[in-house]
Amino acid sequence: MTLQSDNATTEPAAQRAGFDSDAHHAATVRDAVTDYLNRLRGGDMGSLPAILGLVVLFAVFTGLHDRFLTTYNMANLVVQAGSIIVLAMGLVFVLLLGEIDLSAGVAGGASATITTLVMIDYSWEWWLATLAGLAAGAVIGLVIGVLVATLGIPSFVVTLAFFLALQAVPLKLIGSGGSLRVTGVLRDLSIKNVPVTAGWIAAIAIVVGFAGLSLWKYRTRSAKGLVHKPLGLILLQIGVLAAVVLGVTALLSDNRAPNPLLFNISGIPWAAPVVIALLLFWTFVLTRTRFGRHLYAVGGNAEAARRAGINVTGIKIAAFMICTSMAAISGLLAASYTGKVSPGSGGGNELLYAVAAAVIGGTSLFGGRGRAIDAVIGGLVIATIPNGLGLLNQASYINFLVTGGVLLLAASVDAISRRRRSSAGV
């Protein structure tokens, strides 16, 4: 009897995460829209505020500067947002538990330093050096997770200590005032592009794959008499995805060189496929695996999850390891963009921007609610602000004021939504 009560306690967390498709049945598109509006009234805003904010930012900057919506600037925006999105994606796993990792930014800087150093001093291949950096990030997360989950030390305290300590790693390995150049494949992630033909093949494969999977799921559920989305809504989702993916591919396939007659710059920046691959992988993990369901359950109610037989300690340790491993990838993307690693790598505003991206995208600071796509949407919002203001030649302090205001607004929406859900008994 107690076990049933605990499972019921953890169900809302899973539903808020996107598993509620099994609990609601909409026969038509109109019913689906009605269900969505009811969820909005109940406080389940999801990523809607971030999407609306992104649309507003694009409209404002496009109206104020004619170069904002050019293919050259859009490609630059994708590269700028890459490291923020990846770091935010890792932080989503920790935030889902209601925890925080203040060391993620410097963990990425330390991991990138190790990767670059072994490539330069020991002539390691780029892929082997990258694995070494990822391993370093995973070990950092393992230690943090053990201290938080096993000893019960608040994550704020543990990760603050690691934030201070990990800054010593690049300082010791590089030296004060020094830097290490990033070259080869890792540098190419930011300065080179996917061949246009390969980009179109990948874009079509994504659309066809999504369409096939969605229609197969619809047919399977219909045949078995299970609840499912209406066919009209599925076709609409396929159409929207196709328009976005193929539209962006067409936009970035044009030659965006300042002087097209002298040289050619076309294709999707290599940073974009990295982000897309990580998004697809972590979305699958969160929505289609036992680990993902357990993660949401622990974030929704850790004690109920423990009584239901979930290994809460293991889930927490794994979440911190995922976070710092993603931080290592983010550190490499940031180093690729700047072309170097230095003692200050990861120690600036990277962490703050990543946390802001996750929260703005719709991930709750209170745990139990969030998706990998939240990091992508929020990261684009965060990257769009300095990109647009830079074109307008605004002072740096304006960037901080606007970004801080957007984050405060997102946190307020999260708090209000949480209060409305509590009032509605969700």
Protein Blocks (a to p, Z undefined) as FASTA:
>chain_A
ZZmmmmmmmmmmmmmnopmmmmpccfbfklmmmmmmmmmmnopnmjmlmmmmmmmmmmmm
mmmpmklmpmklmmmmmmmmmmmmmmmmmmmmmmmnopacfklmmmmmmmmmmmmmmmmm
nopafklmmmmmmmmmmmmmmmmmmmmmmnopafklmmmmmmmmmmmmmmmmnoghiacd
dehjllmmmmpccdfklmmmmmmmmmmmmmmmmmmmmmmmmmnopacddfklmmmmmmmm
mmmmmmmmmmmmpccbfblmlpccedjdfklmmmmmmmmmmmmmmmmcfklmmmmmmmmo
mmlmmmnopafklmmmmmmmmmmmmmmmmmmmmmmmnopacfkgoilmmmmmmmmmmmmn
opafkgoiacfklmmmmmmmmmmmmmmmmmnopafklmmmmmmmmmmmmmmmmmmmmmmm
mmnoZZ
